[in-house]
């Protein structure tokens, strides 16, 4: 009987922790912010947003299923590394909304050519797959994209409004 009570308390405590994590409010991007530079740290699973050289917000992210190393070719499930720019914005993405990243650059094209492979493309900062938004922050618990950078739907809404096409993004290991 005592073991059952202990197990019940453990399950209840775990449930409370999970619910708290899910609903705990996170810092919002200050109203009217204009992000002019983004740095992604793949190893930390962080996207850091700057305005006029000042840090305005850090986002927790998920990246490609194969997180170590630079993207080499289409299908390797790696997130690219290097300096890129926000190249487009899509308000009706299959992943809520997205910001396009200017991958591949000339270095990416040359590296893939040496391997006789296609670089692929369509690397984005995006929300959660449509109809799966209920996952919210739980998506961060594993790397699940094919090479993109994923944030929650609420976070991509913030970024979508604050980031202009042409914004610099540096993706670091």
N, C-alpha and C positions, 0 to 999 in steps of 0.2 A: 504493500500500500504506500509506503514512504517513497519508494522508487517512482511510483506513478505520479505522486504529487510533485516530486522534483522534476521529472520529465515534463509535466504539465506547466510548471513554472518556467522552465527553460524555453519551451515552445512559446508561451505567452510573452516572455521577455524578448525573444527573437522577433515575434510579430510586432511588438511595440517599437523596437528599433527600426525595423523595415518601414513601418508606416511613418515613423518620425523622419527617416531619411527621405522618403518619397515626398512628404508634404512640407518639410522644413524650407522656409523661404530663403532664396539666395539673393545676394546683393544685385540690384538692378543697375543697368547702365544708366548713368545720369542723363536726364531728359535733355534733348537737344545736342547730345554728343555727336561729334563728327570724328570718326576713326580715320586716321591718315596713315597708319602703319600697323601691320600685324606680324607677330613672330610666333611661330609654332615650334614647340619643343616636343618632338615625338617621344623621347625617352621619359619625359615627365607627364605626357598626355595633357599638355596645356597649350591653349591658344591665348596669347597676350595681346591686348588691344591698346594702342596708344593714340593720343590726340596731342598734337604740338609737342611731341617728345615726352609727354607725361602719361604714365600708366593710368588707364581708366578702368580696366577690368581684366580679370583672368578667368578663362573658361576651361572647365574640364572637358576633355574630348575623347572620342574613340577614333582610331585610325585603321589602316589596312590590316587584314587578317595576318599578314606576314610583316610585322612591324620593324624588323631590324634591316637597316640598309636602305640605300636609295632605290627608287623605282628604276628598273632596267628595261622592261618591256611590257607590252600589254599582257595582262593575265597573271602577272607575278604577285598580285595582291599586296604590293608595297605602296606606301605613300611617298611621293617624290620628295627630294631634298634640294634646296637651292633658293634662288631669288626669282620670284614670279610677281604677277600683278593680277588684281581682280579684273577679269575680262568680260564678264557678263553677269546679269542678275535674272533669275527665273522665279516669278511669283507662283507658278503653277507646276512645280516640280513633283516628281513621284515621291520625293522625300521632303514634303511640306513646301519649303522654299530653298533656293540655293544661290550661292555666289560662285561663279565660275573662276577657276584658276588658270592662268595662261600656260599651263603645261601642255605640250612639251616646248622647251626652249631649244636653242641651237645646240647646246651641250647634250641635252637629252637625245636629240635626233642623231647626233654623231655617235653617241655611246650605243644606241640601239642599232644603228647601221652596222657597227663593228660586229654585233652579235647576229646580224642578218634577221632582225626581228622588228616588229612594229612597236612604236612607243605607246600606242593607245592614246587616250585622251579623256576628255570629260571628267577631269579631276575637279571636285567641288568641295566647298564648305556647305554642308546641308543639315537639315533636321532629320527626324526619324521617318522611316517609310510611312506613307499614307496608310491610315487605318491601324497603325501600330503606335501612335503617339502616347497611348496609355503607358508605355514602357518608361517614358520620361527619363529620369536620371539613371534608371537601372541599365540603360544602354551603355553607360560608361564602364560597366564591370568587365567588359571584354572588347577586344578589337574585332569588328565585324564588317567593316567596309571593304570594298575591292581596291581601295587606294585613296579614297576621299577622307575628309575630316568631318566628323559628325558631332553635332551639339544637339541639345534639346530643341523642340519646336519653338518654345518661348525664346530661347537664346538666338536662334536663327532669325526670328522676327526682329530682335534688337539689332543684330548685326546687319540685316538686310536694310534697315532704315538708316543706320549710321555709317555704312561703308559705301563709298562711291566707286564706280568703275575707274580703274587706273590706280587704285590703292596698292601700295607695295606690300607683299607678303613674303617673308623669309621663313622657310621650313628647315629646321635644324634637326640633326639626329637626336 
